[in-house]
């Protein structure tokens, strides 16, 4: 009799090829979790399927990813948490384990996500945070970035901000909060929305930074959205600055 | 005509065999600095001698190490800083460069140093800080550690806390401040003194933790100091939790 386990976890994505299991490498978060859960439960490797709330890109971090898996085990929640943390490498931490309804699905039931993107433009090299920051060549015009950000808030067709140009389904998403903060040479951008397309956050960040450095105008954003063409938006910001902060459920 | 340059630098010591240049490996902080300075100035490698305020062990970090070197270069302070940061790896940052008196010697003129040791005992694995924390198996008795720490403050013969058991010179040192703080599963120990023997901070930390976990009593410390025997003090705490925070000069 399998139970449906819900996991909340953190990871430093630096050395991983992203969340999603890949056949030719085990260095994915999902792959690591499935292998460790197979070892703990004794279930065959192919039978353990870990469903994540989203599929973070290579190099992207998470503070509170949510996932679920149906497991055939006698272990209770805390015992499973301890066993998982014992066998997982030190750049993946299971923070919570809960047995939940068989109907819970980490991806389908997610109703919102918060991402944070962190940049730094100081003269000192940030040696202790270097894997979690994107280094900028100077201070961007943060006011222009804030003006541009306002155009992204709301329900829009974000096709211009979708990394998968062959994506067949709807590219309409809603961003209800986009905040940009600046403090001692650190710029942080917080995005909350009901869901994000492939690379969407990184393309939005790249576009906002292009505005900040004068390559685009804040007032170009409505036209970029309108165009529904990836070629019109800015560059894809590097992965290391991005972190999934929270996943919301009803 | 050589000038005497004073450097303030930070480094993540995780992948280095410590500060001190070693003949068989270039992976030391001093070795990296000397190689980069030789490349920038055109001086032969053997002619560039970087003098550090102290010699941090393998794996120990620094937020504000101070060093000096006599360099034959036309470069001014800021230009040299930029060139050094450009050629140094991203786990070493030069934060300040100043031309100083030819009489300045980073080690001989240092009159005080502050070290911080960081431990963590939470159930969540600290994935983003894991290289800068020592993981404890549970919460130690912090009050007992504080009582033990009081016995270490003052001028004492710290031979029992010296990693080099064949050390010939005086092992008398003065610790004028030792503070232990606890906050959300993090314990931090701050040491300020006029100088520290080899491994002294790590042996003091290991001894305080041994008190915290009941292997030693706080009241054993005076006898341990008295014994002048490395075998009487506690274990040597691991390097990753240690960071040189500041070096004082007149």
Contacts between the chains, C-beta under 8 A, distances in Angstrom:
chain1	res1	chain2	res2	distance
A	10	B	124	7.2
A	10	B	125	7.6
A	10	B	127	4.9
A	10	B	128	7.5
A	11	B	127	6.0
A	12	B	127	4.8
A	12	B	128	6.0
A	12	B	130	7.7
A	61	B	128	7.5
A	81	B	123	7.8
A	85	B	125	5.8
A	88	B	125	8.0
A	90	B	125	6.1
A	90	B	127	7.1
A	90	B	130	5.1
A	91	B	127	5.4
A	91	B	130	7.0
A	92	B	125	7.7
A	92	B	127	6.8
A	93	B	124	5.5
A	93	B	125	3.5
A	93	B	126	7.5
A	93	B	127	4.9
A	95	B	124	5.0
A	123	B	81	7.9
A	124	B	10	7.3
A	124	B	93	5.5
A	124	B	95	5.0
A	125	B	10	7.6
A	125	B	85	5.8
A	125	B	88	8.0
A	125	B	90	6.1
A	125	B	92	7.7
A	125	B	93	3.5
A	126	B	93	7.5
A	127	B	10	4.9
A	127	B	11	6.0
A	127	B	12	4.8
A	127	B	90	7.1
A	127	B	91	5.4
A	127	B	92	6.8
A	127	B	93	4.9
A	128	B	10	7.5
A	128	B	12	6.0
A	128	B	61	7.5
A	128	B	132	6.5
A	130	B	12	7.7
A	130	B	90	5.1
A	130	B	91	7.0
A	132	B	128	6.5
